[in-house]
Amino acid sequence: MFRSIVVSSLLYATAQAQECPGTWICPFTQTPPTLDADFAEWANVPSYSTSLLDIDGGEYTAGKAEYKCLHDESSIYFALTIPGEYAFNATDDKLSATIATMFKVGADATYIDMGGCPDAALGCGGTVPDTCSTYLVDIGAHWELSTTEQGVMYGMNATSGTGKDNFGGKDDEYAVHSMCRMDDKGTNAGIEWSGAWSHTENVIGELGDYHFELSRLLVTKSTATDIQLAPNNTYKMGVAFWDPNQFATGWIDSGHYLTGCANNWVDLVLGDAAEEEVKNESTSSAPRVGIWSAVVALSYMSFSW
């Protein structure tokens, strides 16, 4: 009983947003969140606050984003909060907000420009240049919203043969440059992402927060272009956001904003699924996270005891 209360208290401490950390802890949970874009059940999960920068270092002026992460034995989960004026267009994706996760795969892949291969800076016509093979970035849930509704969960299709999501718009892609971004393809390609989104305001032009709640299988069949995830490991990642209000015609491919502050990949640490589950009696409806993850999270914070 005493141990549960102590760990519960530590979790409340780590739930306060850490500003611009280079490491994000992704705790283990045995109670995965419901994908409905309602973040109430994420209340006691560690959060990370970051400014958003474009590829030239310009700051996103609507405010700072807040990100959270969990994983269980089969999937990883993200809760992404991004401020912005509400925009939505049912026929034009560029006039609606768009999100994507990015994982470093190739040894030379840069954080800026989604891999940054010089030979793909002007585009690649659907074929990755041979010289760009070491610049590969896994682009997950590149979610264009025009065919979707708020608060609705759009599921995965792990056996589609392509990363193109014709129903929910959350494509599974890869890139070697922001100008050379393509859908996964091949016999093992599929869409292993699920998600829901919402905005706190429903009036076009009103300032509020976008909520993106996402999940992906840890292990996929697209081994050539998907990062393969496992507990007790660290991965280089980031989040990209396309602002529908960037121009009168919406966003452009290279105009995305990135998790900022360091202009570099973030270390995503997956907690050990074998660790004992936290019994948080006071927040039984919230996802419960592993002790190892709570303790490690503290190592990235400064406290006065």
C-alpha positions, 0 to 999 in steps of 0.5 A: 500500500505504501509503495503504491501511494509513493509511486502514485505521487511520483507520477503526479510529479512527472505529469507536469509538462517538461519544457523542451527535453531531449528525451521522452519517456514512453511508460508501459501500461496494461490499460491502453487508452480509448482512441476518441481524442478525449485526453481525460484518461491521460491526466497522469501520464508524463507530458512534454512541452515544446515550441514548434519550429519550421525547417528554417527555424521560424517559430509557430506563433499559435503556442507550444505543443504538448505530447504524451506517450504510452505503450503496452505489449503490442502497441504504442500510443500518442496523445498530441496537443497542438494549438491553432485556429480551427480549420477544416475543409472536406475537399482539400487536405491542405486547408485542414490540419495535418500531423505525422510522426517521424522515426529515424531509420537511415544512419544519415537521416537528418531531423530537418527536412525529413531525412534531408537527402541532398539528391532529393531536395527538388523531389524524386518523382516517386523513385528514391535515388540510390544515393538517398538510401541511408537517409530513410525516415519512417513517416507514420500516420501522415494524417490528412483529415478531409474525409474524417470526422472529429471524435471518430476512431479510424482503424488500421489495415495491416494487410492492404499492400500499400500505405495509402489510407483511402478511407481515413487519410492516415497514410503510412509513408517513408521519406528521404526528404520532405520533397520525396515522401511516399506511401509504403508499398510492397507485398508486406506494406500496410497501415498499422496506425489507428487514431482519432482527432478533435479540436476544442473549438468548432468555429472556423478561425477560433483559436483552441487546441487540436487533439490527435490520439494515435496508436501503432503496432510495435512490430509491423510487416513493413520491415524495409520502411517501418521502424520496429519497436520493442520495450526497453529501447530508445529510438530517434523520433519527432512530430511534424505538423502542417498548419492549414492557415499557413497560406491562403491556399493552406499548407505546403509539403516543406512548410511543416513545423517540427518539435523544436527547441533543439532542432534535432531528433528526440530520444524516445525511451520505451519502458520495460513491459516486464516491470510491475504495474503501478496500482494507482487507486486514486485514478483507476480510470487513467492508463496505469504505467510501469514503476521503471518508467516513472523512476526513469522519468524523474532522472530528466527533471530537477527537484528540490527535496 
